[in-house]
Amino acid sequence: MGGRGWKICKCANPANGVGDVACIVMEKLTQSGRFVKHHDMDFVVIVNPDHGPTKAAWPSATYIAAIKHLHTYPNVRTLGYIDTANGSVPNTTVRAQVATYAGWANVTDGLALHGIYFDATPWRDSEDGMARAYMRNVSATVRHTTGWAGEGEGIVVHNPGRVPDKEMMAYKPDIVVAFEGAFAGLPSRDKLHGQLADKKGGRDDYAMLVHSMPSHLGRGGLRRIIESVRIDVQWLYMTDLTADVYTGYGSLLETWLDVAW
């Protein structure tokens, strides 16, 4: 997932499945020209029509238009959202959702996604080893499914919301969300570095999703935060929103993108 400079993980869709709101949010991002202005950054956009792909074989016309628009930008990758509920959603349900997302490639040109974003994944294995086996199986489903955009297998992202135990990364996901939460809980540089010390991979394997950022930070404050995590994390999303944090971007977006080179 090439590109020069500090990579940005953009989650533009709400976890509550309000599809129309998500499309408006995506439309604002594309109409603003930010993908062009920041053409040397890579963006990952999480596509979540209805807390998953919906029961239909394809998304609404509004969603189709928004996704096809996103795909006109070479520095944008789109991932379908699937909630694993800490590994409690049945394998068959997850595999069906993966198949639905991959099937969008057959609906119309320009609609194929690039992979899957697994949310609320287990961060440690269960005593019987089933949590690790679960994540291995659903991840393999993505990589062995055809219909993804671009060359090679589909992108796999795990979001345990924290640094997982190393055995949970045995079937190596492309990106792991090492932190998701409020700014007040953001780990220090030394703590984060220590947590990742025994894990395989480099900074391009990790992401952070930070909400409830102080809105008064300014360029200097945002720059210091970015510098504190960039040694270990390559994918980043930050917002000062404190509620419904993935249904909009808050007031920091433009400044954050400008300093996140």
N, C-alpha and C positions, 0 to 999 in steps of 0.2 A: 504494500500500500504506500507507494512512493510519494515523492513530493519533498520540497525543501523547507527547512525551518521547523518551528514548533508545531506539532500536529494537534488538531482540535477534534475532540469528540463531541459532536453536537447531537443532543437528544431533543428532537423537535416535536415529539408527540407525547400526549398525556398518558399516564398510567391508568387513568380511569376510563379510557376507551371512548372519549368524546371525539369522534372522527372529524366532524365538521370544524370543531375548534382547532384540531391539529392541522387541517388543511389551510385554515386561515393563517396559522402561525408559519407554516412552510411557505405560503404565498408571500407573506411579509418579508421573509428572509430572502427569497429569490428576487422579488421585485426591488429590493434595496440594492442589488448589485454587489453584495458582499462576497459572493463566491468568485466574482470576477476581480474585485479589488484585492482579495486575498487569495489570488490564484496559486501562490506558492505554498499554501496550506492545504492539507487534506481534511475533508469534513466527512464524518460518519453521521448519517441521519437515521434515527430509529423510527420505523414505520409501524404504527399501532392503531389500526382502524377501530377495533372494538375489543380491547384487552386480548388481542390476538388477531388473526386474519379475518374474522367474521365467519359465519356458517356458510356464506355464499362462496362460490368458486372464484369470484373476483371481487375487488373492492368497488365502491361507488364511483360514478363518473367523475365526481369532484376529486376523489382520491387519485383516480387514474391520471387526470390532467396534472395534478400536483407532482406525482411521482415522475411522470414523463418529463415534466419541466426540470425537476432535479437532475435527471439523467442527461440533460444537455450540457451539464458542467463536468469536465473531465476530472476535477478534483473532489467529486462527491461520490460516496458509496452509501448505499441504502441497505438496511438490515431489517428483517421482519421480527417483530416483538413476540416473544413467547414467555409466559410466566410459568416457572416450574414449581412455585410455591414450596421452596426448599426441598425439591425432589419428590413432592407428594402427588403431582399430577401424573396420571398413568402414562406409561411409555407409549401406549397406543394412541392416546390423545395428542401427545407431543409430536409423534411421527406424522399423524394426520395433519396437524397444523404446519409442519415443515413442508409436507407435500402440497398443501394449499398455496403457501407462499411461492414455492418453486413453480407451481402451475401457472402463476401469473404470466410467466414468459410466453405462454401459449395464447394469451388473451389478445394482445396487441403488441406491436413493435415498441421497444423502449420501456417496457414495464418490468422486465426481469430485475429482481433484486440481486444483491451481492452476497447474501448470507443471512444468518440468524443471530439475534441478540437474545440469549437466554437470561431472563431476569430471575432474581430471588433464588439463585442456585445454592446448594449446600456448600458451606465453607470447610467442613470437615467430614471425614468418612464416618459411617455408622459402624457399630461393633461387628456386624455381619458383612461389612464391605459393600453393601447394596448402594450406598450413596455414590461411591466412586464408580461402580458398575453402571449406575443410572446415567451419570454424566458422560461416561465413555460411550454408552449406547446412543444417547440422543445426539451427541456431537458427531459420532460416526454416521448417523442418519443424514446429517447435513452434508457431510463430505462425500457421501456415496449417492447423493441425489443429484440429478441433472436439472438444468433449468436456470442456473444462476448466471448473472451477467459477468462478463470478463472471462479471462482465461483461468483454467484450473478449477479447483474445488471451492465450495462455498466458504465464506468467512464465518468463523465460530467465535462468539463472544460470550463469556460467562460473567455474570454479575452476582457475586456473593455479598457485595457491599463492604467487604473487608478483605484483608490479605488471607487467602485460604491456606490450609495445611498443604504441604508440598505434594502429598499423595493425591490430592484432588486435581493436580495439574499434570498427572502422569500422561493422560491423553491430551497432549498439549493444545489448548485453545489458542486462537490467534491473539486475543486480547482478554485480559482479566481486569475487571473493575476492582481495584485494590482499596477503594474508599468510596462510599456514597453516603452523604449526610450533610448536616449543617456545618457551616464554617467553624463554629465553636468546638466541634469534635475533630477537626482536621489534625492528623498526627504531625508531630514535629519532623523536621528533616531527618534527624538522627533516628527517631523511632521508626519512621517509614523505611529508612535504609536498612535498619536492623531486621525488620520484619521480612524484607525481601532478600536478605543476604543468602539464605540457604535455598532459594528458589531458582530454578533454571530460567534462562532467557534474559533479555535485556529490557531497556526502558520502553522499547516499542511494543512490548507485550502487556503493558499496564496502562490503566486509565483511572481517572478520578472524576466523580460527579459531585460538585460542591454547591449547595444552596444556602440561602440565608446569609449571603455575604454582606458585610457592612457597605452601604451604598456610598459612604463618604471616603472610601479608600483612595480614589484618584489613581492616576497613572503610576505613580511611584509605589503605592501600596499594592496594586495589582502586580506590578513587576516583581516586587519582593516575594510575593506568594508564588508566582510562577517560577522564580529562580530557586525557591526552597524545595520544589518538587521535581524539577526538570531533570535532575540527575538520575532519577528512578522511574519517572512517569512521562510518557510521550503524548498520551491522549487526555484531554482535559475539557471539562465543561464547568462553567461558573455562572451563577446568577444570584442576584440579591432578592429574588422572590422567596417568600417564606411559606406560602401555601400554593397548592396546585403548581408546583415548581416546574413542571414540564409542559405547561399549557401556554407559556410565553417565555420571554427572554429577560425581562426586567430592564433596569436602566444602565447596566454595565456592559452590554454586548459590544457596542462599537469600540469603547475604550479597551476592553479586554482583547478584542481581536487585533487592535492596533499595536498593543504591547506584546502580544504573544507570538513573536516572530521566532 
